[in-house]
């Protein structure tokens, strides 16, 4: 077997020799051939779909052909560190330039860059666009040593995207300054409007667009209405993911810290992560999450992009994300190894109100606000849906599919009810509030008061304001609190009801007239907690055995445990996450097949030439060969 740094090779040879895989997955092969040949590309591929190989393989092939270095644009220090570490482990000369390097270390990287010896260099957009860096690229380009640009997380360039970053806007200079150097832009999430924005802002008009399936069949989607969310989360973690790695997303920094403390008090190893924490604390927590098993990271959206940990078994949301793109990106961090994983979310009326208010009160233009309102409505439609979650999710990205049989609605179909008349009653009651007492402003009330009046509850507040004398008092006594909250969620999300002020008081919007007339049908699901049935565990194994090794026999399980212990030592000595050395799936296959020699070991998926040379003898020794 050839060493990775020898003469020019084909993409499939590089894939096998460097990364240890025998075949590309899905569209990877077509993308790699196109980019290797010098074509521009926009790649939309789900998290865990293998986007990195789409530029790493062309970079290696073009470097071996004498074309020099590929520059990878990434906004994430953690991703740079892990990917460079993984490439070096595989025998590919790579480096990064970011703020974690000392002056001397940065100078050494720049020398390697100028020499053309580097295969790949990772850099943030703001560094890449400095005059000093551009001058280095000019010099490389003049010598024919600039092989390609890979723009990762390309949705960051779009104002319509869920993670817009202004520094990405300057990347259009790459096309203007280096028109002959191929560019590949990659993202896991972009709807039609975001894709068009990426193409326009990065001047990718001539690029070939590759859109892989957005389906992640190994992820089970579960969404429930809030009903004591901490108890719901604890049931979910304890019953289904005990002893496994996961991420819990919260909407605020305060909630992140409180939830992490609470989980820790309950005996779960949980760490907080948000932008308000000291950078050293964030780095420490992130490193623990990447390097240790059974860590639950409680975080805001500041955590996650570029996190390559393959064995995250669940992603939970305690608050509603902004839109489906955010939800898809965040849930996609589960199950990157292809093994069963779960995306779980709980949401309530307050989530809808808060998201709606953030949109309405933002300084953005009305066109932008209208797009964001539409995205929120689409997310709520997903949450409230009573048909297949996956069909709805994929449809948002323009992909047709059939019921999956692996989401909560498919496994436990919810009951539904026609809420059209209930919506009319709620709107009539809000109108009566505005009329009662002689003015809209002074007698505007929130959801709690509205539901109490509709259900006919003579609370002190209801009596104080005389709401027990309204014609709408008690007209909704046949519905539960949970059902009324569902009605209000829909009315607020669809813009028929406005919320205002510190107390989220309710008021009618112009569009409510059509609902009052019965012209807008509203069909809702019964509250999930009321119709909950027996759930099936999403992940094989008992939470202590990784999913990839769950079907090994007892002897193979012992070999797998020995290989994991060996891998942990190697990872610690190299200061890398364990999965960068070998994935669980690769160790499980070693334990299963018991290779007799280096040749047989080299046939296992994930064992490239450099790793075979570096670790082959040690692995055979661990296996008792």
C-alpha positions, -999 to 999 in steps of 0.1 A, spaced: 0 0 0 14 34 -9 21 61 16 -3 91 14 24 116 4 35 99 -28 27 106 -65 -5 119 -80 -36 98 -75 -72 95 -85 -100 105 -61 -110 69 -53 -73 60 -46 -70 89 -22 -103 79 -5 -90 44 1 -54 51 8 -58 82 31 -92 77 47 -96 40 45 -129 39 26 -136 18 -5 -164 39 -21 -179 74 -20 -214 78 -5 -243 93 -24 -233 124 -44 -198 126 -29 -182 110 -60 -198 134 -85 -189 164 -63 -153 153 -59 -148 146 -96 -162 181 -105 -142 200 -80 -110 180 -87 -113 189 -123 -114 226 -114 -152 233 -114 -170 256 -89 -197 240 -68 -224 247 -42 -229 216 -20 -260 212 2 -256 180 22 -270 172 57 -248 171 88 -231 138 89 -234 134 52 -196 136 45 -192 172 33 -156 175 44 -145 147 20 -160 168 -8 -132 193 -5 -105 173 13 -102 146 -14 -99 172 -43 -74 192 -22 -52 161 -18 -55 150 -54 -47 185 -67 -18 189 -43 -3 157 -55 -7 170 -90 15 200 -82 -13 226 -76 -3 235 -41 -25 244 -11 -63 245 -6 -76 272 17 -106 262 38 -127 291 51 -143 282 85 -157 304 113 -149 278 140 -117 273 159 -128 240 173 -136 226 138 -102 238 125 -83 221 153 -101 188 150 -101 186 112 -64 195 111 -56 169 138 -76 143 119 -58 151 86 -24 150 102 -33 116 118 -41 104 82 -8 117 69 -20 148 52 0 180 59 -26 205 71 -26 236 94 -48 264 107 -42 301 113 -62 315 142 -60 333 175 -49 302 195 -15 302 179 15 320 193 34 345 171 61 319 165 36 291 156 18 314 132 51 323 115 59 286 111 25 280 95 30 309 71 64 295 61 47 262 52 20 281 33 44 301 12 65 270 4 35 252 -10 41 222 11 8 225 29 -21 205 15 -48 224 33 -49 256 54 -79 264 76 -86 301 83 -115 323 95 -130 347 69 -118 378 88 -82 366 87 -83 355 51 -94 389 40 -66 409 56 -41 425 32 -13 404 46 -31 371 40 -43 381 6 -8 391 -4 4 356 6 -24 341 -16 -14 364 -45 21 351 -43 10 315 -42 -14 321 -71 13 336 -92 34 305 -87 4 282 -95 3 269 -59 -33 278 -50 -54 247 -56 -89 256 -44 -111 275 -19 -135 256 3 -161 279 20 -176 259 48 -209 269 66 -217 289 34 -252 298 48 -234 323 70 -232 346 39 -269 350 36 -290 375 54 -319 350 51 -298 322 67 -302 312 103 -266 322 113 -257 353 92 -221 365 97 -212 399 82 -175 388 78 -186 362 52 -198 390 28 -162 398 18 -156 364 4 -169 375 -30 -134 389 -34 -121 354 -39 -138 352 -73 -127 387 -83 -91 382 -72 -86 346 -81 -110 338 -110 -91 307 -121 -91 290 -87 -120 267 -82 -144 273 -52 -167 249 -34 -192 264 -10 -208 239 15 -237 240 39 -261 216 56 -291 239 57 -305 263 31 -340 268 18 -346 282 -17 -342 319 -8 -310 312 11 -295 292 -17 -302 320 -42 -286 344 -17 -254 322 -14 -251 320 -52 -255 358 -56 -232 369 -27 -204 345 -35 -207 350 -73 -213 313 -79 -235 319 -109 -215 294 -130 -212 269 -102 -228 234 -104 -253 230 -75 -254 196 -58 -284 190 -34 -282 158 -15 -311 143 3 -318 161 35 -331 129 51 -314 115 82 -333 83 86 -314 73 117 -328 103 136 -362 100 153 -381 133 156 -402 138 187 -420 170 196 -442 175 227 -461 204 242 -446 218 274 -461 203 306 -434 206 333 -405 206 308 -379 196 333 -398 165 343 -404 158 306 -366 162 298 -357 140 327 -380 112 316 -366 114 281 -329 113 293 -335 87 320 -358 63 300 -341 64 267 -305 79 268 -291 71 302 -253 72 301 -251 86 266 -238 119 251 -263 145 242 -269 182 237 -297 202 254 -305 236 237 -320 264 257 -331 299 246 -312 320 272 -279 319 290 -296 320 324 -317 289 315 -285 271 302 -268 276 335 -298 267 356 -305 236 336 -269 224 337 -269 228 375 -302 210 378 -291 181 356 -258 178 376 -278 177 408 -299 148 394 -267 128 388 -262 136 351 -228 149 340 -239 182 324 -218 212 314 -230 247 304 -219 265 272 -229 300 261 -212 331 247 -212 348 281 -188 323 297 -151 330 297 -135 317 266 -112 293 286 -143 278 303 -161 273 270 -130 256 255 -126 234 285 -162 223 284 -161 217 247 -130 196 250 -146 175 277 -177 170 255 -156 159 225 -132 137 244 -153 120 271 -183 97 270 -218 104 285 -214 142 287 -246 163 283 -238 198 269 -264 223 279 -261 253 255 -274 282 236 -270 282 198 -234 295 204 -225 258 206 -226 232 179 -216 244 144 -187 223 133 -189 199 162 -179 165 146 -185 142 176 -201 112 159 -218 95 189 -241 122 201 -272 101 207 -297 129 213 -304 166 208 -331 181 230 -347 215 227 -362 231 258 -372 261 238 -385 266 203 -357 275 177 -361 304 154 -369 284 123 -367 250 106 -332 257 93 -319 262 129 -339 231 141 -325 209 113 -289 221 118 -290 216 155 -308 182 155 -284 171 128 -256 170 154 -271 138 166 -262 104 151 -234 115 128 -221 79 130 -253 67 113 -265 48 143 -300 55 158 -303 89 176 -332 111 186 -342 148 182 -366 157 210 -382 191 216 -408 206 239 -425 239 232 -453 261 244 -473 292 239 -446 314 255 -420 302 230 -442 313 201 -449 346 217 -413 353 224 -401 343 189 -429 365 174 -419 394 195 -382 391 187 -391 393 150 -415 422 154 -392 443 176 -360 437 156 -345 467 137 -347 448 104 -367 459 74 -403 447 69 -393 424 40 -369 405 63 -394 404 91 -420 390 68 -397 362 57 -388 354 93 -425 353 103 -431 328 75 -402 306 87 -416 307 123 -450 297 110 -434 268 91 -417 256 123 -449 258 143 -467 238 115 -440 211 120 -445 212 158 -483 211 156 -485 186 127 -503 153 132 -488 136 102 -452 124 96 -426 148 109 -400 137 84 -423 143 55 -430 178 67 -393 185 74 -381 173 40 -409 191 22 -397 224 37 -364 218 18 -382 209 -14 -378 171 -11 -407 147 -15 -409 116 8 -433 91 23 -441 85 60 -410 73 78 -424 50 105 -397 64 128 -411 97 142 -434 102 172 -464 108 149 -458 76 129 -451 55 159 -480 69 180 -505 88 158 -521 117 177 -558 124 179 -569 156 162 -598 179 166 -614 207 146 -605 239 165 -622 264 141 -651 271 164 -628 273 194 -606 299 176 -637 320 169 -646 318 206 -611 329 217 -611 358 192 -646 369 204 -634 369 240 -603 390 232 -626 414 214 -649 415 245 -618 423 267 -611 453 245 -646 466 247 -653 459 283 -646 489 305 -646 514 277 -612 510 260 -588 486 243 -556 496 261 -566 495 298 -584 462 296 -561 441 275 -552 408 291 -530 377 287 -535 341 279 -541 330 314 -570 354 320 -585 345 285 -585 308 293 -600 313 327 -628 333 312 -634 309 284 -635 280 308 -658 298 332 -634 301 362 -644 328 387 -609 336 399 -602 368 419 -589 385 388 -618 374 367 -643 388 392 -622 420 398 -625 430 362 -661 419 358 -651 393 332 -676 368 347 -703 391 332 -690 389 296 -711 369 271 -680 348 264 -677 336 300 -678 299 302 -684 293 265 -652 271 263 -657 250 294 -657 218 274 -620 223 264 -590 218 286 -563 244 294 -539 225 271 -563 226 242 -569 263 247 -531 269 248 -529 250 215 -555 273 199 -537 304 211 -503 291 198 -518 288 164 -535 322 164 -504 339 176 -481 321 152 -503 327 122 -505 364 131 -542 365 139 -535 375 175 -508 400 186 -490 400 220 -477 431 236 -457 444 265 -441 427 295 -472 407 303 -478 394 268 -513 408 266 -535 398 236 -550 419 209 -567 412 175 -549 416 142 -567 425 109 -565 389 97 -585 377 126 -617 389 108 -615 359 84 -611 335 113 -641 351 132 -662 345 101 -653 308 100 -634 312 67 -601 298 81 -603 262 92 -580 252 121 -574 216 129 -552 208 159 -536 178 175 -547 167 209 -520 174 235 -492 148 233 -490 142 270 -527 134 271 -524 108 242 -489 95 251 -485 58 244 -457 33 250 -425 46 233 -399 25 217 -363 31 226 -346 50 198 -311 35 204 -300 -1 206 -279 -11 236 -282 -2 272 -266 33 271 -232 19 282 -224 1 250 -220 24 220 -247 18 193 -220 7 168 -210 -22 190 -245 -32 203 -247 -63 182 -213 -78 191 -212 -110 211 -197 -111 246 -161 -119 234 -162 -92 208 -176 -67 233 -145 -73 255 -122 -68 225 -141 -36 216 -137 -24 252 -99 -31 250 -97 -12 217 -115 18 232 -91 19 262 -62 18 238 -77 45 216 -83 67 247 -46 66 255 -36 75 220 -61 103 218 -48 118 251 -12 116 240 -21 134 208 -45 159 224 -73 148 201 -109 136 205 -110 98 204 -131 96 173 -103 114 153 -81 83 159 -108 58 149 -146 59 149 -165 34 171 -177 17 140 -142 10 129 -132 -4 163 -164 -25 163 -155 -40 130 -119 -48 142 -134 -65 173 -159 -84 151 -135 -96 123 -103 -101 145 -79 -94 116 -49 -118 116 -24 -95 101 -17 -60 88 -31 -68 54 -65 -79 68 -65 -49 92 -60 -26 62 -92 -39 46 -114 -26 74 -133 6 66 -117 37 82 -82 23 83 -60 43 59 -24 38 50 -9 62 75 -30 49 104 -22 13 94 15 21 95 13 41 128 -11 19 148 -13 -15 130 10 -34 152 -4 -20 184 -40 -29 173 -30 -64 165 -14 -67 199 -45 -54 217 -65 -81 197 -40 -107 209 -27 -114 174 
